[in-house]
Every structure is written in C-alpha cells, then in structure tokens.
Amino acid sequence: MQKPVAICDPWPRSLDLMFTASDLSRLHTLVDLVTSDERQMPADKVDRTLPEAVFVLGQTDLPRERLARAPKLKAVLNVEGNFTGNIDYDTCFERGIHVLSVSPVFTETVAEMALGMAIDLGRGITRADRDFHAGREVFGLESNADAELLFDSPVGIIGYGDLARSFRPLLKPFRCPVKVYDPWLPDHVLVAEECRPAALDEVLSTSRYIFVFATVTASNEGFLGADQFAAMQKGAKFILVSRAGVVDFDAMLDAVARGHILAATDVFPQEPMPAGHRVREIDGLLLSAHRAGALDSVFKRMGTLLLGDMELMLKGLPPVGLKRAQRETVGALRSMAVTIS
C-alpha cells in the first residue's frame, strides 16, 4: 500500500532537531517524506510534489495557485511557532485544510523563563553576580536596598493566550493578585483563571510586575509606547517574552535608561541586534537572546506533537496537540518569521 506523501521543508528547523531517533523512524513509517538537500526546498520540487502531498511540514509559501495544485492536502504543519502571511488561509479554511503550529511546545519553557526573569529583576541576582565578579560585591541588608519580593506583589499580565495560561499556575505559590488585559477574551474566562480583568491603563499603573505575553497583530503593533511606560510605577518590573513587535522598543529602552523601570526581554526587533546598539549598555535591563523556548528537549517535543496529529488526521480525526489557525484572527497576526533555531 502506497504511503501518503509529506513535503518536508522545515528550515530553519531540521528533522534531527525536531524528532528523536525513534520518532523519526515512526515518521518514515507513516509517510513518504520528500526532502531537499538545499536549505529550503526549491520551488520546482515543491510544485512537482504538491499534487500528491497530504501534508506540508514547514514554512513553504502556499498562495492560492499553489494550493490549487494540492487536491489531497490535509494539513500545513508550521514548525516555526508563528502563523505568518505566506499562506492563503482563506483557501485553506474553504477546503478544510488544517493550518497548525507547534507553538504549544514552547508554553511551559517560556513561562518558566518569565518567572525566572521576574525573580532576577526583583532580587537583583544577575546584577549582584556581575558586581561580585568585578570585585564590587556588597553583603547583607545594604545589598538589597532596591530589592523587592515577588511574594504578594501586584502582577499585571498583558495578553492571556497559551503562554499566559502556562504561566499563571507558576504564580500561585507567590500569592500575587493578578490583573489581566486581553481584549480578545471575555471576562468570565479570566475570572475562571483566578485573574481580574482590567483595562490596560489599570494594569500598567497598579502592577509591580508586568508580564507581556501578547502576540503581534495589525491593531496592537507597538501599542506599548512612551505613554504606557510613563504610566508604570517607578521601579516596576517589565518582562517581555512574547514578541518585540508589541512594544515601542526604543521607548522601553528609554524608560529603563532613565531609571523609571527595570526590564527583561527575550525578544528583539532585530535578531541578532547590531554590535554597537545601546541595548547592550543600559543598566537595569536583563537580556536573553531569544532562548526562552530553545531547549533540545522542547524541540524534540515538536516531533511528538507532529506525529500524533498526523496519525489522527490520517484516520480522519481532528488534530488535538498542535495549535490551529483561527479564521477570525489569523489574518491579523504580524509575527516575524523565524530565522534562527
């Protein structure tokens, strides 16, 4: 019996990155995998394979005219974690083609990093370590003049999607009252998560720790700007782990540079940032090179979810592990394409 055909075009990911040896063996048993020796599959090879393809695994451009060449296509399996504008989503929705993302694999690991960053900002762990290595260490009470507990501190969350849902349980031992701003969710969803729905201004002005989990859309790009940073309490801690596009990055740097807030970020408007950029020199800014989700064990979980959903779809069942593109919102998303694993 002929196996279903899957186009594998996952750059900047790779099969070895995403699959354990046993899962990769299962993948080859499940489908006839069409790959390329080049970084990205050549367009002519994609076009030749599409008429038989049941799955496309990767970030292959799929405009309407290409999708028309793929009558057997069941799903596009995006291994970036984003839904970007390289697919004709309307055609996929019309034909019942699933467009799926591996983003669920990143929720717990990014949530853990966000918590670590918050504690670091509050307790000055990294700053104290740098001082000690430089011979400037200060012991005892004097060293904690600007320290602040996360315990019992008011927390604000901006954007309550999958990342925030994984993060919220991590806060419970700290007894933090939590306010959330998310215009895409009804209040009862947030209340059920033990959060209080609030307007953005209230979240910004009343929180000591502010976590940004919002994705970038056509309507919120750069919506956290100079006015929003000015509205935050002096000494507030701002943690950005979703996408840099939701903030005016220069305004954030200005707020940190003048000592109004402390901030931590795992994401940047340009990756890598230029060597001489001021982001590398500002005190009170904790930097992480978009590494919150980039663990080998996390990447290998991609393969597990991909395989599970592919097996379900070949049985005529809906996918359950990966995130589905939503007809009402996918056209508004504006995340950058991934270029680094």
N, C-alpha and C positions, 0 to 999 in steps of 0.2 A: 504494500500500500504506500502511495506517494505521500511524503510528509508535507505539511503546509510550509510555505516559503516565508522567511522573515528577512527583510533588509536590515543589516546591522551597520549603522553609520553614526557611532556614538561620540565622535570627537567633541570635546577634549577628554572624555572618558575613554576607557578601553575595556574589553571583555575581562582581562585579567584583573583590572581594578574593581569591577563590579561583581564578579562571580567567584566563589570558591571553586576549587577544582571539581568537587562533586556536583555543584550546581551547574557549572559549565558543561559537564558531561550530560546532565539532565537536559540542558538547553539543546544540545546537539541531538539528543534522542527525540526531543519534542518537535523540532523544526529543522528544515533545511536552511541553514544560515548562510546568507550571501554577504560576504565581507569584501573589503578592499585593502590593498597593500598601501594605499595612499592615506594621508592624514584624514581627508574627507573623501567620501565616495564620489568618483567622477559622475557628472550629470548624465552622461550617456549610459553608464551602467545602471544608475537608478532608473532611468526611463525604460531600459530593456527589461528590468526586473519587476517593475510595478504591476504589469498585467497579471502576474501570478502571486504577488505579495499578499499575505494575510496580515502580517504585522510590519510596521516600520519602527525600528528601535533606534532612536537618536534624534538629532535636530535637523533632519533633512527638510529642505524647503518643499512645501506641498501646497502650491497655489491650486486654484480650481482646475486648470487644464491638466495638471499632473494627477490630481485625484480622479479625474475622469478616466485616466488610463489604468486605474486600480480598482476594478469591479469587485475583487474578492477581499478588499481591505476591511479588517475588523477593528484595528486599533493602531493609533500612533502612540508609542511609548517614549515620552520625552524623558531623557535621563539627566537633564540639567537641574531640575527642581523649579524651573520657571515655565510659564506659558508666554511665549514670545510671538511676535507678529509674522512669523514665517509660514503660517498655516492658514488656509481658508477654513476658518472654523464654521462658518455658516454651512458650507458644503458638508462638512463632517456631521454637523447636527442633523441636516436634512437626510443624510444617508444612514444615520445611526452608527457612524464610526466613532468609537471612543477615542478621546484625546486625553491621555493620562500623564501624570507627572510623578516622579519619585520623591517629591518633597516630604512626604511623611517620614522618610528615614532620618531627616535632619531635625525633627522637632525636639526630641529629648536631649540630643547633644548640644543644640543651640541654647535650649532652656538652661541646661547646666552651666554653660559658659556665661550666660547672662547673670545668673545668680553669683557666680564667682567674681565677675567684674564688679557687681554691686558691692559685695563684701570688701573687695580690694579698694574701691573708691572710698567706702565709708571708714575703713580701718587703716588706710594708707600702707598696705602691705608692700606693694611694689616700690613706693617712694622710700619707705624705711629700708628696704633691701638695697636700693641704689645708694642711699646715704651711708649705709654700713660699709659697702664695698669701697666707697670713696673716702672712708675714714671720718665721716661726719655724723656718726650714729649718736642718738640721744636716747637715754634709758628712762624707763618708768613713766610717771604721770606727765612729765614735761613733753615726752614724745607723742602724746595723744591729745595735744591741745586742740587740734582740729578734727579729731576722730568722732565718729558718730555710729551708733548701733543701727543695724537693720531691724533688730527686735523692736516691735511696737511702732515702727516708723510708718507714717502715711505713704502709701505707694500708689502711683498712677501708672496705668497701662494704656498705651495708645495702639489700637488695633488688636482685636481679640479673635484671631484665627487659630490655626493649628498650633503655631508656635506658642502663643499665649496660653492656650489650653494645656499644653505640656508644662508650661512654666508655673501656672497657678498653684498646683499642688506642692511645689517646692517651697512656696512662701508660707504655707500653713504653719509649720513649726515656729515661725517668727512672729506670729500673731499680728501681722500687719493689716490695718484696714486698707482695702483696695478699691480705688475708683477706676472706672474704665470709660474711655471714649472710643466708640466704634459705631459710626453712622450706618453700617450695613447690618446691624443686629438689633432685634427687638429687646426691650428691657428685660423681659422675663428670662431670656437666655443668660444674661449676665447675672441676674439675681440668683438663678439656679447654680451658678458657679461661685456663689458667695462673694460677689462683687457688687458695687453700687454704680449704676450708670450715671454718667456725669457729662456735662459739656466740656469741650476741650479747655476753655479758659479755667474752669474749676479744677480740672485735673492738673493743669500746669501750675496754678497758683497755690495749691494746697498740699502738694506732694513733696516729700523729701527725696524720694527715689522715683525716677520716671523711666519706664521701660518702653522702648519703641519696637513693636512687632509688626507694624503696618506695612503692607506691600505698596508698591508704587502704582498709582492709577492715573488716568488722564485728568482727574479732578484734584488730586492731592499732591502732585509733584512739587516739592519744595515748600509744602504748606507749613512746616515748622521753620519760621524765619526769625528775623531780628526781634519783632514784636513778641513772638512766643517765648523766645529765650529771655527777654527782659521781664516777662510776666512770671518767670520761675523765681522761687525763693533764693536768696543769696545762700550759696553753699549747697544747693540741691545737686543731686547726683543724676546724671542723664546717661542712659545706657542704650546704645543703638546697635541692634543685631539683625535687623531685617534687611532693609535696602537703603543705601545712602541717598537715593533719589527723593525720599520723603522729606529730607531736611535741606535747608539752605546751608550747605556745608561751611561756607565762609562765615556765615552768621554764628554757627555753632562754635567755630574756632575763635571768633571774636569774643563770645561770651566767656569762654574758658580763659582766653588770654588776659582779659581784664579782671579775672578772679571772681566773676559772678557765680559761676557754676563749676563743678567738676564733671568730666565726661569720659565715657569709654565707648570705643567704636570698633567693630569687627569688619565694617564695610566702608567703602570709599567711592567717591565719584569717578575715580580713575584707578585702575589696579594693574600694575603697581603705581604708586604715587611717584612723582618726579623726585629725584635725589635731593634737590635743594628746597623742597616745599616746606613751608613753615610748620606743617603738621608735625614734623619731626622734632621741633624745637620748643613747643609750647608746654609749659609746666601745668600739671593738673589734668593732663589728657592721657588716658590709658589706651594703648594701641594694640590691636591684634590684626594680623594680616589675613583677613577673611579665612580664618582657620577654625571657627567655632564648630563647623559641621564636618571638617575634613579629617576624619579618622578612618583608618583602613577597615575597622570593624563596621563602621557606618556605611562605607561604600559597598562592602560585601552584602549588607542587608538589602541593598538595591536589587541584587540578583535574586534574593529570596522572594521579594515582593513581585518583581517582574515575572518570575517563573510561575508563582501562584496564580496571578491574574491571567497570564497567557493560558494556563491549563484550564481555568474556569471558562474563559471565552471560547476555547475550542470545544467545550462541552455545551456551548450555548447559554452559559450562565453569565451574569454581570460581574465585572471586576469589583473586588472588595478591599484590596490593600493599597492601591495607588490612588492619588487624588485626581478627580475628574474635572476637566474644564467645564465651567458652567456657562450656558448660553447667555445668561443675563449680564455676566460680569467679565468674561474673558476678553472681550473687545476693548475693555477699559484699562487692562493691565499694561504696565510700561516697564517691566524689569529688564535690565541689561542681559544680553546673552552671556553665558559663562564661557570664559576663555582659558581658565586655569583649573585643573582638577582639585 
